[in-house]
Amino acid sequence: MTTTTAPATETTYAAYARPLWQRLLLNRTTAMVALLVVAYVYAYNQVPFFSGKLTLYFLLMDMAPILLMALPMTLVIVTGEIDLSVASTLGLSAVVTGLLIHDHGFSLPAAALVALVVGVLAGLLNGVLVAYVGLPSLAVTIGTLALYRGIAVGLIGTKAISGMPAHWKDLVNRHIGTSSYPLVVIPIVVLAALFALLLHLTPFGRGVYEIGLNAEAAHFSGVDVRRTKLVLYVLSGVVSAFAGVFYLLRFDSANTDTGTGLELQVIAAVLLGGVSIFGGRGDLIGVLAGVLLIGVLSSALRLQQTGSDVIEIVIGVLLVLSVISTQLLDRVRSVRGRLRRTTRSAPAPEVGDGSRKVMS
Amino acid sequence: MKWNSPRFAAAAAVALSASLVLAGCGSGSSSTAGDGSSTGGGGGDTTVTFIPKNLGNPYFDTSDKGGETAVKEFGGTYAQVGPQTATPDGQVPFINTAAQQGIKAIVISADDASAPCDALKQAMSAGTKVVTFDSDTSADCRNVFVNQATADGIAKVEVDMIAKQIGDSGEIAILSASANATNQNAWIALMKKDLAANHPNIKLDGVVYGNDDDQTSFDKTSALLQQYPNLKGIISPTTVGIAAAARYLSKSQYKGKVALTGLGTPDQMRSFVKDGTVQEFALWNPEDLGYLAAYAAQALVDGTISGPGDSFKAGKLGNYTVGGDGSILLGKPFVFDKSNIDQFHF
C-alpha cells in the first residue's frame, strides 16, 4: 500500500487519489461503525433499562447465529454469489445433533462433529453445483434451502426435540467471568479474526475480491475461481452447522422450523454492512458493525415496548437508506470526476473509474 | 474541500437519518411501561405484558383484548409485544426484555413447549410471574397455565349439541382431523363413551378423517352423506373440518336437514350460521381466556395464589381455583349461535 501523490495516477485509481487519513476515515465502514457507536451511546443514555447488565448479554446471544453466519456470507457475497441455504443448514444441523443425542445416545461433542460434517456436505453440494457445474447460486441455494429443510422434516417429522444435557446448555448460557459477554463471544471473535485474516490479508482473499469484480479477469490472473467458490460454500456450510449446534443448546429445542427466515436476516446484515450485492466490495468490519447495529436497534426498540412490526420497518428503512446512500455516492463521485476532468485544460484519458466496478 | 467531500456528506446523511429514526421512536414510546415507581390507582404498579404466538393474529388480538380489559379493571399497566411470525425461538427476546424491564407478570401463549423455557425461568428468578394460556410450556417454566377447555368438556358439549339438534335419536358420523391427531382421538373416545352411556338412541355410523385439509374434508363430507342416507348429524371436532363440511352442506340438498356441529371459529362459520346450515358450534371464548389470564397474573403478583388449591376472583368471571398441575380451567366450552356470533371476530 502506498500513498500516491503524483497527479498522473489520479485517473487510474479514484479511491487512492485522496490522502491516507481520508481513505481511512471517510468511508462506508467508518460510517457504519460510527453509526453503531452513535446508536449504542444514544440507547445507553436514553432508553430505559438499556444500560442494564443483561442487555449486552441478550443482544449478543440473540445476534450470535447471525454474527457467525454473516462471516462466510460476506466472502460469498463479495465473490458476487449468494448462499440462501444457511438457515436451512442451521436447522438441519440442530435436528441432526438433537436426534443423535436424544434417540441414539451420542455425547454432544460426537453429535456436534457429525452435524459439522453434515454442514460440510451441505456446503459441498452448493459449491459443486455453483462452481463446477456453473449453475446460478441464487437458483441452486433456493433449491437447497428447501432440500435441507426437507431432510430435517423427514428426520423428525412433526415432533420437537428437547432435553439436551444440562451442563452443555449451561455452558452455552454462561458469561465470560463476571462480564456481560456470553461465552459464545469467544468462538465468534476467533472466527471473525480468522475470516478477516483470510479475506483481507491473504492472496486467497485478494482472489475473492477479484472474482467479485471480474471473474474472468481473476481466472486469467491465476485465481482458481472454482476452488475459491467451493471453499467459501463449504465454509458457509460448516459455520452454519456450528451456529445450529449453538441454537439447539441455547433454546433446547430442535423443530422442523428451527431458524426459518434467518438467511434473510444474515443477508440483510451483510448488505447493511456495506457489502455490494454485485460483489467486489465490502469488508468484515463493516459487516460486524452492521449486524451489531441491527442488534442494538432491535434491543433498544424492544425495551421501549415497540412491536416487532415497527422494529422490522426501522431495519428495513435503514437497509434501503444504506443501499441508496451507496448508489448516490457512486453517482455523485462519477459526476464530480467528470466535472473535474472537463474543467481541467489538459484532456485526461477517459478510462478513469472503469477500474472500479460501478453499480448503476 | 475535505468537509464537502461527497463521501463524507453521504455518510453524514446516513447517520443523520438513522438518528432521526431513533429519536422518532424514542419520543413515541410509552414511558409508563416498566416504570415501577409510578403509583396510579390501587395496584397501579402491576405491569402485565402479553406475548401472543405472533402479532396480527385475530385469535390473539381477541384474547389480548380481554387481557387489556382485565388489566385496566385492576388498574395495572398493559402491554402487548411479540414476534411477527410464530417461530419456536421468536418469543425469547421479548421475554428477556420484559424481565430486564422488571415487568411484574408475563402472560404468554407459547410457540414451543421448550424453546422459551430458559428465558421464562430466568424471568421467574428475577421476580417476574409467568402465566401461560392457550398453549402451555413444560410445567416448571411457568407459575400457572390458564387452560381453555378440558377434553371431557369438549367431548360433552359436542355430544350435547348434536343430541339436542337431532332430537336425541338417529344416525350420526364424525369428521375428524388426521387418524393420529392426539387431541381429536382423545375427544372421540370420550364422545363414544358419553354416547353409549347417555344417548342409547344415537348410532355412530363411523369416523372419517379429513386430515385437516379443506378439500379432503369437503370430499369426505360428500362421501359420508352418500354412504349413509339416513345420516341425521355430523360432528367435526376440528375447525378445518367443520368449515369444509358446512361449505358442502350449504350448497347441497342436505342443507338444514343434516345437522352439523363441532369446534369452529366465528369468522369461518358466520355465513353458515346465518344461512341456517349450522345452528350452533362450540369453542372457548378467547376474550374470556385473556381476561382470566390477566387476573391470574395479578393474583400471582399480589400473592393471592401461589400454587395448587389457592383461589382468586377474576372480575366478572367469578372465582377460580388453581388445579393440581398448576392449571386454571376457564370453564365449559362456549357455544356460538345466531344470537351471539356477531360479537366475535377471530
HADDOCK unambig.tbl for C-alpha pairs under 7 A between the chains (distance, minus, plus):
assign (segid A and resid 26 and name CA) (segid B and resid 7 and name CA) 6.48 0.50 0.50
assign (segid A and resid 26 and name CA) (segid B and resid 8 and name CA) 5.75 0.50 0.50
assign (segid A and resid 27 and name CA) (segid B and resid 7 and name CA) 6.70 0.50 0.50
assign (segid A and resid 28 and name CA) (segid B and resid 11 and name CA) 6.86 0.50 0.50
assign (segid A and resid 31 and name CA) (segid B and resid 11 and name CA) 5.56 0.50 0.50
assign (segid A and resid 35 and name CA) (segid B and resid 15 and name CA) 5.75 0.50 0.50
assign (segid A and resid 49 and name CA) (segid B and resid 100 and name CA) 6.65 0.50 0.50
assign (segid A and resid 49 and name CA) (segid B and resid 101 and name CA) 6.11 0.50 0.50
assign (segid A and resid 162 and name CA) (segid B and resid 114 and name CA) 6.59 0.50 0.50
assign (segid A and resid 251 and name CA) (segid B and resid 89 and name CA) 6.88 0.50 0.50
assign (segid A and resid 251 and name CA) (segid B and resid 115 and name CA) 4.53 0.50 0.50
assign (segid A and resid 251 and name CA) (segid B and resid 116 and name CA) 6.82 0.50 0.50
assign (segid A and resid 252 and name CA) (segid B and resid 114 and name CA) 6.47 0.50 0.50
assign (segid A and resid 252 and name CA) (segid B and resid 115 and name CA) 5.81 0.50 0.50
assign (segid A and resid 253 and name CA) (segid B and resid 114 and name CA) 6.10 0.50 0.50
assign (segid A and resid 253 and name CA) (segid B and resid 115 and name CA) 5.30 0.50 0.50
assign (segid A and resid 257 and name CA) (segid B and resid 87 and name CA) 6.89 0.50 0.50
assign (segid A and resid 258 and name CA) (segid B and resid 88 and name CA) 6.81 0.50 0.50
assign (segid A and resid 302 and name CA) (segid B and resid 97 and name CA) 6.70 0.50 0.50
assign (segid A and resid 303 and name CA) (segid B and resid 97 and name CA) 5.98 0.50 0.50
assign (segid A and resid 304 and name CA) (segid B and resid 29 and name CA) 5.80 0.50 0.50
assign (segid A and resid 304 and name CA) (segid B and resid 30 and name CA) 6.95 0.50 0.50
assign (segid A and resid 305 and name CA) (segid B and resid 81 and name CA) 6.73 0.50 0.50
assign (segid A and resid 307 and name CA) (segid B and resid 81 and name CA) 5.24 0.50 0.50
assign (segid A and resid 307 and name CA) (segid B and resid 82 and name CA) 6.39 0.50 0.50
assign (segid A and resid 308 and name CA) (segid B and resid 82 and name CA) 6.33 0.50 0.50
assign (segid A and resid 308 and name CA) (segid B and resid 83 and name CA) 5.53 0.50 0.50
assign (segid A and resid 308 and name CA) (segid B and resid 84 and name CA) 5.82 0.50 0.50
assign (segid A and resid 309 and name CA) (segid B and resid 84 and name CA) 6.45 0.50 0.50
assign (segid A and resid 318 and name CA) (segid B and resid 18 and name CA) 6.83 0.50 0.50
assign (segid A and resid 321 and name CA) (segid B and resid 14 and name CA) 6.94 0.50 0.50
assign (segid A and resid 322 and name CA) (segid B and resid 14 and name CA) 6.83 0.50 0.50
assign (segid A and resid 325 and name CA) (segid B and resid 10 and name CA) 6.09 0.50 0.50
assign (segid A and resid 325 and name CA) (segid B and resid 14 and name CA) 6.98 0.50 0.50
assign (segid A and resid 329 and name CA) (segid B and resid 6 and name CA) 6.61 0.50 0.50
assign (segid A and resid 329 and name CA) (segid B and resid 7 and name CA) 6.16 0.50 0.50
assign (segid A and resid 329 and name CA) (segid B and resid 10 and name CA) 6.52 0.50 0.50
assign (segid A and resid 332 and name CA) (segid B and resid 6 and name CA) 6.70 0.50 0.50
assign (segid A and resid 333 and name CA) (segid B and resid 6 and name CA) 6.91 0.50 0.50
